[in-house]
Amino acid sequence: MSEIRRTGCQPVLLFVSSKPKALRLGFFALVAIVAALIAVDFSLAWVYISALTQPGCSAPISLDDIDLPEEHWLPTEDGHSLRAWYYPSKNGAAILALGGIGGSLGEALPPARALIEAGYGVLQIDSRACAKPPARVTLGADEMQDVVAGLDFLLSRSEVAPDRIGGLGFSMGGVTLIQAAARLPQIQALIAEGGYDQLGHHIVQPGAKTSLGRKIFLYTVAGVFWLQTGVNPWEVSPIADLPAISPRPVFLIYGEHEIARANGRAQFDAAGEPKRLWVVPGGDHGDNYHIAIEEYERRVLEFFDQALGR
């Protein structure tokens, strides 16, 4: 761009550069793009965590050929009431069953049929999404209060021996029971299937080879989880709690195709004796029971029979 000015009698040609203006426009455009990417990243993480922690209440499916359970509403320390199904004990022992995000009632994992048929009392606790009033699912943090409520109920039952209470957890339920058992000596034996090792690491996957954009998104997801639930995901760490359960026995179950991403072998190494590990050949998260029903039931019953003195 040029401009002609007159000085005295002679015209002078001046050149005015447009580069500073272009640089400013480019800078503002870059800031706008970065801001838009941050907004999209945060929005997607917010929607994802909202769906994860507020999954809605699913209707349970009763166990076929099993007498209908007693239904109870258990009060928790944080002011909620949780639906629970209780199959009364016939042998003096009882198992506290906790499932994944959808709860553990009826046919939901972890499987209860074999335990009930063998005479064990089984207390299945529903998802916090079905609580009164509804509560956020926190992937094993606030759910420890559900274990306390369940234990209080079982200890109030005259047919249950207080030194013969065990825990059986699937996924989030296994994580919850590991943490609870480290703090509650009333849980005399524990089976945990398919749980992660530490929630923060499970979300951000620090050792995974992935793009910078995905890494940023995963850290945003972890931050949004903390923001929405008030739970620091790096403080939810079953692998750190496993050593405290010893000398009470622990049995960890993982499918062949899930154990690596759950860091299952490191969890087994962290646990004290006595301990067991079963890696289900061909198994994956949620499939282990269905692909090895007879062996699954045999191993579970054998463990609790030995641990709780059938």
C-alpha distance (Angstrom), angle and dihedral (degrees) to the residues before:
residue distance angle dihedral
M1 . . .
S2 3.79 . .
E3 3.79 137.1 .
I4 3.86 130.9 -164.3
R5 3.78 118.9 -140.4
R6 3.80 128.1 177.2
T7 3.77 121.6 -132.0
G8 3.75 111.7 -175.8
C9 3.81 108.5 -45.8
Q10 3.79 98.8 -27.0
P11 3.83 123.8 77.0
V12 3.81 115.8 -129.8
L13 3.82 121.7 -152.5
L14 3.84 112.7 -142.9
F15 3.83 124.3 -168.9
V16 3.84 116.8 -146.1
S17 3.83 113.1 -164.3
S18 3.85 119.8 -134.8
K19 3.84 93.1 -161.1
P20 3.84 98.3 97.6
K21 3.78 90.8 53.2
A22 3.81 91.6 48.1
L23 3.78 91.4 48.7
R24 3.80 90.6 51.4
L25 3.78 91.4 50.2
G26 3.79 91.1 48.1
F27 3.80 91.8 49.8
F28 3.79 92.8 50.2
A29 3.79 90.7 47.0
L30 3.81 90.1 51.7
V31 3.80 91.6 49.5
A32 3.80 90.4 49.2
I33 3.81 91.8 50.8
V34 3.82 92.4 48.0
A35 3.81 91.1 47.5
A36 3.81 90.6 49.8
L37 3.82 91.5 49.7
I38 3.81 91.0 49.4
A39 3.81 90.4 49.5
V40 3.80 92.0 49.8
D41 3.81 91.9 45.4
F42 3.81 92.4 50.3
S43 3.80 94.0 43.4
L44 3.80 93.6 51.4
A45 3.80 91.2 47.4
W46 3.81 90.7 48.5
V47 3.81 92.8 51.4
Y48 3.81 91.9 46.0
I49 3.80 95.0 50.6
S50 3.79 92.2 43.3
A51 3.81 90.0 55.6
L52 3.80 91.8 44.5
T53 3.80 96.7 49.9
Q54 3.81 96.2 36.6
P55 3.80 102.8 41.4
G56 3.79 96.5 153.9
C57 3.78 127.3 -113.3
S58 3.80 115.6 -70.4
A59 3.80 121.8 -153.9
P60 3.83 111.5 -114.6
I61 3.81 123.5 -124.7
S62 3.80 115.2 -136.4
L63 3.79 121.5 -127.4
D64 3.81 111.9 -100.1
D65 3.81 118.0 -120.3
I66 3.81 91.6 10.5
D67 3.78 121.8 112.1
L68 3.79 112.1 -104.4
P69 3.80 111.6 -92.4
E70 3.76 128.3 -124.1
E71 3.79 111.1 -97.7
H72 3.79 118.6 -140.2
W73 3.79 136.4 171.5
L74 3.79 110.5 -137.6
P75 3.83 120.6 -155.0
T76 3.82 116.9 -132.3
E77 3.77 129.0 -153.1
D78 3.82 91.7 -112.2
G79 3.80 93.7 58.5
H80 3.80 104.3 -95.1
S81 3.79 132.8 120.7
L82 3.79 117.6 -136.9
R83 3.77 125.7 -157.4
A84 3.80 113.3 -126.1
W85 3.79 134.2 179.8
Y86 3.78 116.6 -146.2
Y87 3.80 126.7 -163.4
P88 3.83 104.0 -166.7
S89 3.79 118.9 -118.9
K90 3.79 119.3 -107.6
N91 3.81 97.2 -179.7
G92 3.80 101.7 42.7
A93 3.81 95.1 -104.1
A94 3.80 127.2 101.6
I95 3.79 136.0 -166.9
L96 3.78 125.2 -148.4
A97 3.83 107.1 -144.5
L98 3.81 122.2 -159.2
G99 3.79 124.4 178.3
G100 3.76 138.6 -169.5
I101 3.79 128.6 -76.8
G102 3.80 91.3 -53.5
G103 3.82 95.2 54.5
S104 3.80 129.7 -119.2
L105 3.80 107.8 -92.4
G106 3.79 121.5 138.0
E107 3.80 114.3 -30.2
A108 3.81 94.1 2.7
L109 3.80 119.0 113.8
P110 2.98 134.5 -61.1
P111 3.82 92.5 62.5
A112 3.81 114.7 -121.4
R113 3.81 104.6 173.5
A114 3.82 98.2 93.7
L115 3.80 92.2 46.5
I116 3.80 92.7 51.0
E117 3.79 92.4 47.1
A118 3.82 89.7 50.2
G119 3.80 90.6 56.1
Y120 3.79 100.5 -101.6
G121 3.75 118.8 141.1
V122 3.80 109.8 -121.5
L123 3.79 125.4 -162.3
Q124 3.81 111.2 -166.7
I125 3.80 116.1 -165.7
D126 3.79 123.2 -153.9
S127 3.80 128.0 -132.2
R128 3.79 119.9 -80.2
A129 3.80 85.8 -122.3
C130 3.83 85.7 72.7
A131 3.81 95.1 46.9
K132 3.79 124.7 118.3
P133 2.98 104.9 -90.0
P134 3.84 96.4 18.9
A135 3.79 114.8 -107.4
R136 3.77 133.5 -162.4
V137 3.78 117.5 -97.1
T138 3.81 106.6 -121.6
L139 3.83 100.7 -171.8
G140 3.78 95.1 -112.7
A141 3.80 106.3 -29.5
D142 3.82 109.3 90.3
E143 3.81 88.0 23.5
M144 3.81 88.4 78.3
Q145 3.80 85.5 77.3
D146 3.80 87.3 59.7
V147 3.81 89.0 58.6
V148 3.80 90.6 52.7
A149 3.80 90.3 51.0
G150 3.81 90.8 48.5
L151 3.80 93.0 48.7
D152 3.79 91.8 49.6
F153 3.79 88.8 53.3
L154 3.82 94.8 48.6
L155 3.80 92.2 46.1
S156 3.80 88.6 54.1
R157 3.81 92.3 57.8
S158 3.79 115.4 96.0
E159 3.82 93.1 -151.1
V160 3.83 92.6 58.7
A161 3.80 120.5 82.8
P162 3.83 107.1 -137.7
D163 3.82 91.6 -137.3
R164 3.83 93.4 52.3
I165 3.81 103.0 65.7
G166 3.79 120.9 122.9
G167 3.79 137.3 174.9
L168 3.80 131.9 -128.8
G169 3.81 117.4 -173.1
F170 3.77 136.7 176.1
S171 3.82 122.8 -156.2
M172 3.83 107.1 -43.4
G173 3.81 87.8 11.7
G174 3.79 91.4 58.0
V175 3.79 91.4 49.4
T176 3.80 90.2 49.3
L177 3.79 93.9 49.7
I178 3.80 93.8 48.3
Q179 3.79 90.9 54.9
A180 3.79 92.5 42.8
A181 3.81 94.4 47.4
A182 3.81 89.7 53.4
R183 3.81 87.4 60.3
L184 3.81 102.7 30.3
P185 3.82 116.0 59.8
Q186 3.82 90.4 -170.4
I187 3.82 87.7 81.6
Q188 3.79 99.4 85.3
A189 3.81 99.8 -178.7
L190 3.78 135.3 11.7
I191 3.80 139.7 -157.8
A192 3.80 115.9 -171.2
E193 3.79 123.2 -178.0
G194 3.79 129.1 -165.8
G195 3.80 100.5 -12.0
Y196 3.79 126.7 153.0
D197 3.81 122.5 -115.5
Q198 3.81 101.1 -129.9
L199 3.79 124.9 -2.1
G200 3.80 99.0 -138.7
H201 3.80 92.9 50.3
H202 3.79 90.5 42.3
I203 3.80 90.2 57.6
V204 3.80 101.1 42.0
Q205 3.83 97.4 33.9
P206 3.83 95.2 -149.8
G207 3.81 95.6 -169.1
A208 3.80 96.8 47.4
K209 3.80 120.4 109.1
T210 3.78 103.7 -124.6
S211 3.80 141.7 135.4
L212 3.80 123.9 -77.6
G213 3.79 90.1 -115.8
R214 3.79 92.2 55.7
K215 3.81 92.0 46.5
I216 3.80 90.0 53.4
F217 3.80 90.6 48.8
L218 3.82 93.4 50.2
Y219 3.80 92.0 51.1
T220 3.80 88.1 48.9
V221 3.82 89.0 52.4
A222 3.81 90.2 52.4
G223 3.79 91.1 48.4
V224 3.80 93.0 48.3
F225 3.82 90.2 49.2
W226 3.82 88.4 54.7
L227 3.81 91.1 46.2
Q228 3.81 95.5 49.0
T229 3.82 99.5 40.5
G230 3.79 103.1 27.7
V231 3.82 87.8 -127.9
N232 3.80 120.2 126.0
P233 3.82 101.4 -137.3
W234 3.81 92.1 -151.4
E235 3.81 89.5 62.0
V236 3.82 93.4 57.7
S237 3.79 96.9 86.3
P238 3.81 120.4 152.9
I239 3.80 91.0 172.5
A240 3.81 88.1 63.6
D241 3.82 91.7 48.2
L242 3.81 99.1 47.7
P243 3.85 96.1 82.8
A244 3.82 91.3 58.2
I245 3.81 93.0 61.9
S246 3.83 94.5 67.3
P247 3.04 132.5 133.1
R248 3.81 84.9 36.4
P249 3.82 109.8 83.3
V250 3.80 123.2 -102.7
F251 3.81 127.6 -164.8
L252 3.83 118.3 -167.1
I253 3.81 121.2 -164.7
Y254 3.81 125.2 -166.4
G255 3.75 135.8 164.2
E256 3.79 118.5 -118.5
H257 3.81 90.6 -113.8
E258 3.82 97.8 47.0
I259 3.78 105.6 40.9
A260 3.81 95.9 85.1
R261 3.80 96.8 51.6
A262 3.83 90.0 45.1
N263 3.81 91.3 48.8
G264 3.78 86.0 -128.9
R265 3.79 98.8 162.2
A266 3.80 91.2 53.4
Q267 3.79 88.6 51.4
F268 3.79 90.3 51.8
D269 3.81 90.1 49.5
A270 3.82 90.0 50.6
A271 3.80 93.6 53.3
G272 3.79 119.5 90.6
E273 3.78 125.7 -128.0
P274 2.95 136.2 -45.6
K275 3.79 94.9 50.2
R276 3.78 141.5 141.0
L277 3.79 135.2 -161.4
W278 3.78 126.3 -163.0
V279 3.80 119.0 -172.9
V280 3.80 106.4 -165.6
P281 3.84 109.9 -139.1
G282 3.80 109.7 -119.8
G283 3.81 90.5 1.7
D284 3.78 128.2 138.9
H285 3.78 137.0 176.9
G286 3.80 109.2 -48.0
D287 3.83 94.2 0.0
N288 3.79 102.1 80.7
Y289 3.79 97.6 90.0
H290 3.79 94.5 43.7
I291 3.80 95.7 52.0
A292 3.82 95.2 45.2
I293 3.82 105.8 25.7
E294 3.81 99.2 153.0
E295 3.79 95.4 43.7
Y296 3.80 92.0 43.5
E297 3.81 92.2 53.5
R298 3.80 92.5 43.7
R299 3.80 93.4 51.5
V300 3.81 93.8 45.6
L301 3.80 93.8 49.0
E302 3.80 92.5 44.6
F303 3.80 90.9 52.1
F304 3.80 95.7 49.1
D305 3.81 93.1 41.0
Q306 3.80 89.5 56.9
A307 3.79 96.7 39.0
L308 3.80 98.9 43.7
G309 3.81 99.2 31.8
R310 3.76 103.0 -117.1
